[in-house]
Amino acid sequence: MDNTGTHDEAAMTAVEVVGGYDGRNVVRSFSATVGKGEFVGIVGPNGAGKSTCLRLLSGVLPLRHGDVLLMGRSVASYTTRELARTLAYVPQNEPALFDFTVREVVLMGRHPYQSRFGVARDDDYAQVDQAMVLTDIAHLADRPITELSGGEHRRVLIARAIAQSTPILLLDEPTAHLDMVHQFEVLTLMRRLCDERGTAVVAALHDLNAAAEHCKRLFLFSEGRVMAQGTPEVVLTAENVRAAYGGPVLVTKNPVTGKPFLMPQSPAAGGLSTSRPAVHLICGGGTGGELMAELRRFGYRLSAGVLNKKDSDEAAATALGIPCAREAPFSPITDSAFTEALQMARAADAIVVTAIPIGRGNLRNLLIALESAGQGARLILVNEPPVTSRDFTGGRGAELWHQLESIAAFRVSGVAQVLAALRT
């Protein structure tokens, strides 16, 4: 199995690495080559050996067997200062024990470049300022680190590693405690370091979707061994993830990036369930994507439409493999698409109409809901925001919506309430 990087020059090479704690080998054999400028992810369930692997690669934990080569040299041959100039390591946890300011903590990353008296130079401060800007903590520079939130503290440690200016960067769960925006920014920053500085980045990541989006290659760990490696498309298959994590998962493609997108499924469902009602979704304009994913995750048999091609909900339906009646982009619903969607809706046990913006082009979707509900399908109406704020037909849309309200079995305000209504 090929475990080499795609770059001509290796930054790090692990050769049959074995190690662990208290006489127990947690990592049983790990071999890999990471090229300069490559972003590699280590993924796997809790206890699989991800963090231990990084500790072995960084030299924090001694090897019991094998070797790690950094820039072609065995890690054992490096002095402490040489190693600190070659590799930076961000651990999963590092308690803040003293009231150092954020700037002082980040400046610690420059210690390998200072004289034995620890005098910082102008270049050191410039590197610190840049690292704080890159990690969005410049406004915290004078705050004691002991007063920061978990996410802020995390970004300080990453800034310190960036200020260290090493060709190799190892990070253990770099996005832990971060909000969604800062998670994306940190991983995007890692890619920038790879592309612009040629940094080799190896990160243990908990979020498989984030790993798929940002990493060039992945190593999937299970019980201390690599069970799959390669591009995200090769590694993150439903079979591999189920074998490693022990639960069913639906693997589709992100409709925007084309990268693998994973959704855990209910173990009880394990796939499409004939015991759950068949549901037809009338949605559009981004109002149905989350609902589709949740319903699919719980094993509901779904159909959708009419949806215009290139609509984000149409892309979500395609990614999730949901049968869908489609219309040309930005076009009104034609007779053929209307008939196709009506047949789907009539075959369903329940119709869910999301809070779609109503224009003259999609007005016929409401007629599909009216006719199907009139023939016995249970109608669930997502009623927030109010129809008056999303009717662009001069009142005809609101009129049809009020007719739907009069016959709806449930009028709800969000995804959770739709799921509850379907279980009722």
KAKAFEN-V742030 format. One line per field, one symbol per residue. ss: DSSP state (~ for helix, > for strand, _ for the rest). phi: phi as a letter, one per 20 degrees, with the letter a starting at -180 (. if undefined). burial: # if it has 9 or more other C-alpha atoms within 8 Angstrom, else .. Layout:
BEGIN
ss: ???
phi: ???
burial: ???
END
This chain:
BEGIN
ss: _________>>>>>>>>>>>>__>>>>>>>>>>>>___>>>>>>_____~~~~~~~~~______>>>>>>__>>~~~__~~~~~~~>>>>__________>~~~~~~~~~~~~________~~~~~~~~~~~~~___~~~___>~~~__~~~~~~~~~~~~~~____>>>>>_______~~~~~~~~~~~~~~~~~~__>>>>>___~~~~~~~__>>>>>>__>>>>>>_~~~~__~~~~~~~~___>>>>>______>>>>>______________>>>>______~~~~~~~~~____>>>>>>>___~~~~~~~~~__>>>>>_______~~~~~~~~~~~~___>>>>____>____~~~~~~~~~~~~___>>>>>____~~~_>____~~~~~~~~~~~~__>>>__~~~~~~~~~_
phi: .fcefeefdeebcdclfcarclmdeedeaccacdefmdddddcqfgnfofffgffffenfdffeanbcddlndfgfeefgffffedcdcdffcbfeeceffgfffffffegfdeffemeedgffffffffffffdmcgfdgeefffeeffffffffffffffffldfccdcdlfefmefgffgffffffffffffedmfedcceceeffffffdefccdeeblnceebbpfgffeeegffffffembfbedcdffeemfgcdcfdfgfemqfdfeeffcdddbqmnedfffgfffffenfecbbpecfgnfffffffffemegbedcfgmdffefffgffffffffeeebdddefffdcffdgfffffffffffdoffdddedcfgffeceddmofffffffffgfdffbdccaffffffffef
burial: ..#.#.#..###########....#####################..############.#.#..#####.#.##..#...#########.#.......####.###.##.#.#.........##.#########.##..#.####.#..##############.##########..#...##.###########..########..##.#######################.####.###.#..#########...########..##.##...#############..##.###############.##########.######.....#...##.###.###.############.##########.##...########..#..####...##.##.###..#..###...###.#...
END
